[in-house]
Amino acid sequence: MAKAHSVTEAELARLTSLASELTCRRCIEDRYFLRKLVRDYLEDDRTDLDDVVERCGQDPEHLALVVRDHLATFSESELLELLRRIAGVCGAVERLGFDPFDPRREEARRLGRRFINCREQQIALALGAGLFFLMCLVPPWKMERWQKPSRDACVTLCPQADRQVEVRFAGYHFAFTGPPAPEPPRPETGQYVVYHWYWEMQLLQWLGLAVVVVAACALLRDHRSFDERIAALEAERNGERPDGQGGAPVPPVDYSGPVHEQVWLDEQEGAALHYLDREGVPHAGRLTVEWCLAPHVSVWSLPSADGPAKTWVISGDLPTDYLTGPHVSGARSAVRAFAERWIDVSRHMLEGRCHPTIRIGDPDDPDRMKELGDLLRRRADLLLRWAGDDAVWRGSE
């Protein structure tokens, strides 16, 4: 498996464990899903596809082994996407006890690796840049005193050069005004003075400034590791202070924001189209979102090929389902219709009976049937509450 990027190693192990558990359960409940998983697992060697599918359906231990080996090839993002499809965002977070979908995790990973990772360092860099600009604006100058050769010296083919008598620091001067004017030679001594940019001192000043800024950034750097940053994020999500002292709850990540909502809707549309393909429902490859409450539920529609009635699809942190009929006049009516259907199905499951037209779970495992029936009933009750809440539908009808 690829190295974790937005979760810690311990969290990655929990992610893999939950993904394996939910995938095995989904394979038991959905033969089509099992066959697709085995086909992906075998890749090009599909000669034993039917035999492996049959054995996985009969031997839970072999199924768990196949699922574990298959998930070992998944990257972290693929694992998260699998959990999102099977359990939904809220369901996965509830089961895991942490939120692997929090976009702040990527920022925590990036900051944990960067040398510059806090506001104090940025202030130090800004101050350093300001001082560097001032150093360039007001550079140091040096005074050089030169001695002309004596007039009594012999005139030769190689005349003597002027001799430097003294060099000293001449202070700082504004760069745009130029150096001080040179002094003409003095007749009595033959000496004259010129001024130059003191580049040796300038380089030493720049080097000293760089050392100070780098040292300040090293001292001010946030040295928390990625694991420590993630622990702080989870403490905030649970309404605690990072130091464990408690405090006012911190609001969770807003998945209903425009960016996160659109990403979530794109994922749900893909899941809904995949479900329609599996059920043999014809479509043009696009659905129209009629209503959503991210990241919990989305309702989609597509024109029916048989008449004016629409086909309605529901997906999200609940079972994916579809229905078609003239009695459904809109998204709110569709949500109520889905809820009523699920209540009927859950009643059969809680009584240990199979529904006449809809099958969920394994009839040979009554305990599991009742567990799924109870979960379906709770989802149906939640849909009914949403369907009856005018505030949820304000602006959508």
C-alpha positions as CSV (number, residue, x, y, z in Angstrom):
1,M,0.0,0.0,0.0
2,A,1.2,3.5,-0.7
3,K,2.5,5.6,2.2
4,A,-0.1,7.6,4.1
5,H,-0.5,11.2,3.2
6,S,-3.4,12.6,5.1
7,V,-3.7,10.0,7.9
8,T,-1.1,8.6,10.4
9,E,0.2,5.1,10.2
10,A,-2.1,4.0,13.0
11,E,-5.1,5.6,11.4
12,L,-4.2,4.0,8.1
13,A,-4.3,0.6,9.8
14,R,-7.8,1.4,11.1
15,L,-8.9,2.6,7.7
16,T,-7.7,-0.7,6.1
17,S,-9.4,-2.7,8.8
18,L,-12.8,-0.9,8.5
19,A,-12.6,-1.0,4.7
20,S,-12.0,-4.8,4.8
21,E,-14.9,-5.3,7.2
22,L,-17.3,-3.2,5.1
23,T,-16.1,-4.7,1.8
24,C,-16.6,-8.3,3.1
25,R,-20.1,-7.4,4.3
26,R,-20.9,-5.7,1.0
27,C,-19.7,-8.8,-0.9
28,I,-22.0,-11.0,1.2
29,E,-25.0,-8.8,0.5
30,D,-24.3,-8.0,-3.1
31,R,-23.2,-10.8,-5.5
32,Y,-22.6,-8.3,-8.3
33,F,-20.2,-6.3,-6.1
34,L,-18.4,-9.6,-5.1
35,R,-17.9,-10.6,-8.7
36,K,-16.6,-7.2,-9.7
37,L,-14.1,-7.2,-6.7
38,V,-12.8,-10.7,-7.7
39,R,-12.5,-9.6,-11.3
40,D,-10.4,-6.7,-10.2
41,Y,-8.4,-8.9,-7.9
42,L,-7.6,-11.4,-10.5
43,E,-6.8,-8.7,-13.1
44,D,-5.9,-10.4,-16.4
45,D,-6.0,-14.0,-15.0
46,R,-9.8,-14.5,-15.1
47,T,-9.8,-18.2,-16.0
48,D,-10.8,-19.1,-12.4
49,L,-13.2,-16.2,-11.9
50,D,-16.3,-18.2,-11.3
51,D,-14.6,-20.7,-9.0
52,V,-13.1,-17.9,-6.9
53,V,-16.4,-16.1,-6.7
54,E,-18.2,-19.3,-5.7
55,R,-15.6,-20.1,-3.0
56,C,-15.7,-16.5,-1.6
57,G,-19.5,-16.8,-1.4
58,Q,-19.2,-20.0,0.6
59,D,-16.1,-19.4,2.7
60,P,-16.0,-16.1,4.7
61,E,-12.4,-16.7,5.7
62,H,-11.3,-17.0,2.1
63,L,-13.4,-13.9,1.2
64,A,-11.6,-12.0,4.0
65,L,-8.2,-13.1,2.6
66,V,-9.1,-12.0,-0.9
67,V,-10.4,-8.7,0.3
68,R,-7.3,-8.0,2.4
69,D,-4.9,-8.9,-0.4
70,H,-6.9,-6.7,-2.9
71,L,-7.1,-3.7,-0.5
72,A,-3.3,-4.0,0.0
73,T,-2.9,-2.7,-3.5
74,F,-5.0,0.4,-2.9
75,S,-3.6,3.8,-2.3
76,E,-4.8,5.9,0.5
77,S,-7.1,8.0,-1.7
78,E,-8.6,4.8,-3.2
79,L,-9.3,3.5,0.3
80,L,-11.0,6.7,1.3
81,E,-13.1,6.7,-1.9
82,L,-14.1,3.1,-1.1
83,L,-15.2,4.0,2.4
84,R,-17.1,7.0,1.1
85,R,-19.0,4.9,-1.4
86,I,-19.8,2.0,1.0
87,A,-20.4,3.8,4.3
88,G,-20.7,7.5,3.4
89,V,-18.7,10.3,4.9
90,C,-20.7,10.5,8.2
91,G,-20.9,6.7,8.6
92,A,-17.1,6.3,8.0
93,V,-16.2,9.1,10.4
94,E,-18.6,7.6,13.1
95,R,-17.1,4.1,12.7
96,L,-13.5,5.3,12.6
97,G,-13.6,7.8,15.4
98,F,-11.7,10.3,13.3
99,D,-12.3,12.3,10.1
100,P,-10.0,11.2,7.3
101,F,-11.9,13.4,4.9
102,D,-10.9,16.6,6.7
103,P,-9.1,18.8,4.0
104,R,-7.0,20.3,6.8
105,R,-5.1,17.1,7.0
106,E,-3.3,17.8,3.8
107,E,-2.3,21.2,5.1
108,A,-1.0,19.5,8.3
109,R,1.1,17.1,6.3
110,R,2.5,20.0,4.2
111,L,3.3,22.2,7.2
112,G,4.9,19.3,9.0
113,R,7.4,18.9,6.2
114,R,8.1,22.6,5.5
115,F,10.8,24.6,7.2
116,I,8.7,27.8,7.0
117,N,5.4,26.7,8.6
118,C,4.2,29.5,10.9
119,R,3.2,33.1,10.9
120,E,6.1,34.2,13.2
121,Q,8.6,32.9,10.6
122,Q,6.9,34.8,7.9
123,I,7.2,38.0,10.0
124,A,10.9,37.3,10.5
125,L,11.4,36.8,6.8
126,A,9.5,40.1,6.1
127,L,11.7,42.0,8.6
128,G,14.8,40.4,7.0
129,A,13.6,41.5,3.5
130,G,13.0,45.0,4.8
131,L,16.5,45.2,6.3
132,F,18.0,43.9,3.1
133,F,16.2,46.6,1.1
134,L,17.5,49.3,3.5
135,M,21.1,47.9,3.2
136,C,20.8,48.2,-0.6
137,L,19.3,51.7,-0.3
138,V,21.9,53.0,2.1
139,P,25.1,51.1,1.4
140,P,28.5,51.5,3.1
141,W,31.3,53.5,1.5
142,K,35.0,53.6,2.0
143,M,37.5,56.4,1.7
144,E,40.8,55.7,-0.2
145,R,43.7,58.0,0.1
146,W,46.2,57.8,-2.7
147,Q,49.7,59.2,-3.1
148,K,51.0,60.4,-6.5
149,P,54.6,59.6,-7.3
150,S,57.2,62.3,-6.7
151,R,58.0,64.6,-9.5
152,D,61.7,64.0,-8.9
153,A,61.3,60.3,-9.8
154,C,63.1,59.3,-13.0
155,V,60.9,59.3,-16.1
156,T,61.0,55.8,-17.6
157,L,59.0,53.8,-20.1
158,C,57.1,52.4,-17.1
159,P,55.9,55.3,-15.0
160,Q,55.1,54.6,-11.3
161,A,51.5,54.1,-10.4
162,D,49.8,56.0,-7.7
163,R,50.3,54.4,-4.2
164,Q,47.4,53.7,-1.8
165,V,48.1,55.3,1.5
166,E,45.0,54.7,3.5
167,V,41.6,52.9,3.4
168,R,38.9,53.4,6.0
169,F,35.1,53.2,6.4
170,A,33.4,56.4,5.3
171,G,29.9,55.8,6.6
172,Y,26.6,55.1,4.9
173,H,25.3,57.2,2.0
174,F,22.0,57.2,0.1
175,A,22.6,55.1,-3.0
176,F,20.8,57.4,-5.4
177,T,22.9,60.5,-4.5
178,G,26.2,58.8,-5.3
179,P,29.4,58.8,-3.3
180,P,30.9,61.9,-1.8
181,A,32.9,64.0,-4.3
182,P,36.6,63.1,-4.5
183,E,39.1,65.5,-3.2
184,P,41.6,67.0,-5.7
185,P,45.4,66.3,-5.1
186,R,47.1,68.5,-2.6
187,P,50.1,70.3,-4.2
188,E,52.2,70.1,-1.0
189,T,51.7,66.4,-0.5
190,G,50.6,65.0,-3.8
191,Q,47.8,63.1,-2.1
192,Y,44.1,62.9,-3.1
193,V,41.0,61.1,-1.8
194,V,38.3,59.0,-3.7
195,Y,35.2,57.2,-2.4
196,H,34.0,53.7,-3.4
197,W,31.2,51.4,-2.5
198,Y,32.5,49.2,0.3
199,W,31.3,45.9,-1.2
200,E,33.4,43.8,1.2
201,M,31.5,45.2,4.2
202,Q,28.2,45.0,2.3
203,L,28.7,41.3,1.7
204,L,29.5,40.7,5.3
205,Q,26.4,42.6,6.4
206,W,24.2,40.5,4.0
207,L,25.8,37.3,5.3
208,G,25.2,38.3,8.9
209,L,21.6,39.2,8.1
210,A,21.0,35.9,6.4
211,V,22.4,34.0,9.4
212,V,20.2,35.9,11.8
213,V,17.1,35.4,9.8
214,V,17.7,31.6,9.3
215,A,18.5,31.2,13.0
216,A,15.3,33.1,13.9
217,C,13.2,30.9,11.5
218,A,14.8,27.8,13.0
219,L,13.9,28.9,16.6
220,L,10.4,30.1,15.6
221,R,9.5,27.0,13.5
222,D,6.5,24.9,14.7
223,H,8.3,21.6,15.4
224,R,5.1,19.6,15.9
225,S,5.1,16.3,13.9
226,F,2.3,15.3,11.5
227,D,0.9,12.9,14.2
228,E,0.8,15.7,16.7
229,R,-0.9,18.1,14.3
230,I,-3.5,15.4,13.5
231,A,-4.1,14.8,17.2
232,A,-4.7,18.5,17.6
233,L,-7.2,18.5,14.7
234,E,-9.1,15.6,16.2
235,A,-9.2,17.3,19.6
236,E,-10.7,20.3,17.9
237,R,-13.2,18.2,16.1
238,N,-14.3,16.6,19.4
239,G,-14.7,19.9,21.1
240,E,-11.5,19.7,23.1
241,R,-8.4,21.9,23.4
242,P,-5.2,20.4,22.0
243,D,-3.7,20.3,25.5
244,G,-6.6,18.1,26.7
245,Q,-8.1,20.8,29.0
246,G,-11.5,20.9,27.3
247,G,-13.2,24.0,26.1
248,A,-15.8,25.3,23.7
249,P,-16.6,22.9,20.8
250,V,-15.0,23.8,17.5
251,P,-17.4,23.6,14.5
252,P,-16.6,20.7,12.1
253,V,-15.4,21.1,8.6
254,D,-18.2,22.6,6.4
255,Y,-18.8,20.0,3.8
256,S,-21.8,22.0,2.6
257,G,-19.6,24.8,1.3
258,P,-19.7,25.4,-2.5
259,V,-16.4,23.7,-3.2
260,H,-16.8,20.7,-1.0
261,E,-20.5,20.3,-1.9
262,Q,-19.7,20.2,-5.6
263,V,-17.0,17.6,-5.1
264,W,-19.3,15.5,-3.0
265,L,-22.1,15.9,-5.6
266,D,-19.8,14.7,-8.4
267,E,-19.0,11.6,-6.3
268,Q,-22.6,10.9,-5.6
269,E,-23.6,11.3,-9.3
270,G,-20.9,8.7,-10.2
271,A,-22.2,6.3,-7.5
272,A,-25.8,6.8,-8.7
273,L,-24.9,6.2,-12.3
274,H,-23.0,3.0,-11.3
275,Y,-26.0,1.8,-9.4
276,L,-28.3,2.4,-12.4
277,D,-25.9,0.5,-14.6
278,R,-26.0,-2.4,-12.2
279,E,-29.8,-2.4,-12.1
280,G,-30.1,-2.1,-15.9
281,V,-31.8,1.3,-15.9
282,P,-31.0,3.1,-19.2
283,H,-29.6,6.7,-18.9
284,A,-27.6,9.2,-20.9
285,G,-24.7,9.4,-18.5
286,R,-25.8,12.5,-16.7
287,L,-28.3,13.1,-13.9
288,T,-29.9,16.3,-12.6
289,V,-29.5,17.0,-9.0
290,E,-32.9,18.0,-7.6
291,W,-32.0,18.4,-3.9
292,C,-29.2,17.6,-1.6
293,L,-28.2,17.9,2.0
294,A,-24.4,17.4,1.8
295,P,-22.9,15.1,3.0
296,H,-25.9,13.1,4.0
297,V,-28.3,12.7,1.0
298,S,-28.8,13.7,-2.6
299,V,-31.8,13.2,-4.9
300,W,-31.3,13.0,-8.6
301,S,-33.7,12.7,-11.6
302,L,-33.6,11.6,-15.2
303,P,-36.4,11.5,-17.8
304,S,-38.0,8.2,-18.2
305,A,-37.7,6.5,-21.6
306,D,-41.3,5.2,-21.3
307,G,-43.1,8.4,-20.8
308,P,-43.2,11.8,-19.1
309,A,-42.6,10.4,-15.6
310,K,-39.1,10.8,-14.2
311,T,-36.8,8.2,-12.6
312,W,-35.7,9.3,-9.2
313,V,-32.4,8.2,-7.6
314,I,-31.3,8.7,-4.0
315,S,-27.7,8.4,-2.7
316,G,-25.5,9.5,0.1
317,D,-25.0,8.3,3.6
318,L,-27.8,5.8,3.1
319,P,-28.7,3.0,0.7
320,T,-28.7,4.0,-3.0
321,D,-32.2,3.3,-4.5
322,Y,-34.4,4.4,-7.4
323,L,-38.0,4.6,-8.2
324,T,-40.2,5.6,-11.2
325,G,-43.8,6.6,-11.2
326,P,-46.3,9.4,-12.0
327,H,-47.2,9.7,-8.3
328,V,-43.8,11.4,-7.6
329,S,-44.2,15.0,-8.4
330,G,-40.9,16.4,-7.1
331,A,-37.8,15.8,-4.9
332,R,-39.7,16.2,-1.7
333,S,-42.3,13.7,-2.8
334,A,-39.5,11.3,-3.9
335,V,-37.9,11.5,-0.5
336,R,-41.2,10.6,1.2
337,A,-41.7,7.8,-1.3
338,F,-38.3,6.3,-0.6
339,A,-38.9,6.5,3.1
340,E,-42.3,4.7,2.9
341,R,-40.7,2.0,0.8
342,W,-37.8,1.5,3.2
343,I,-40.2,1.3,6.1
344,D,-42.1,-1.5,4.4
345,V,-38.8,-3.3,3.6
346,S,-37.4,-2.9,7.1
347,R,-40.6,-4.2,8.6
348,H,-40.2,-7.5,6.7
349,M,-36.5,-7.7,7.6
350,L,-37.1,-7.1,11.3
351,E,-39.7,-9.9,11.3
352,G,-37.1,-12.2,9.6
353,R,-39.0,-12.3,6.3
354,C,-37.9,-11.5,2.8
355,H,-39.6,-8.6,1.0
356,P,-41.5,-9.7,-2.1
357,T,-39.6,-7.4,-4.5
358,I,-36.6,-6.0,-2.7
359,R,-33.8,-8.1,-1.2
360,I,-31.3,-6.8,1.3
361,G,-28.9,-9.0,3.2
362,D,-28.8,-12.8,3.5
363,P,-32.1,-14.6,4.5
364,D,-30.0,-17.4,6.0
365,D,-28.5,-14.9,8.6
366,P,-31.6,-13.6,10.5
367,D,-29.4,-11.7,13.0
368,R,-27.7,-9.8,10.3
369,M,-31.1,-9.2,8.6
370,K,-32.5,-7.6,11.7
371,E,-29.4,-5.5,12.1
372,L,-29.7,-4.2,8.5
373,G,-33.5,-3.8,9.0
374,D,-33.0,-1.6,12.0
375,L,-30.4,0.5,10.2
376,L,-32.8,0.9,7.2
377,R,-35.7,1.9,9.5
378,R,-33.6,4.6,11.1
379,R,-32.6,5.9,7.7
380,A,-36.3,5.9,6.6
381,D,-37.4,7.8,9.7
382,L,-34.7,10.4,9.1
383,L,-35.9,10.8,5.5
384,L,-39.5,11.3,6.8
385,R,-38.3,14.0,9.2
386,W,-36.5,15.8,6.4
387,A,-39.5,15.5,4.1
388,G,-41.7,17.1,6.7
389,D,-39.3,19.9,7.6
390,D,-40.1,23.0,5.6
391,A,-36.9,24.7,6.6
392,V,-34.9,21.9,4.9
393,W,-36.7,22.6,1.6
394,R,-36.7,26.4,1.7
395,G,-35.5,27.6,-1.6
396,S,-35.6,24.2,-3.2
397,E,-39.2,24.0,-4.3
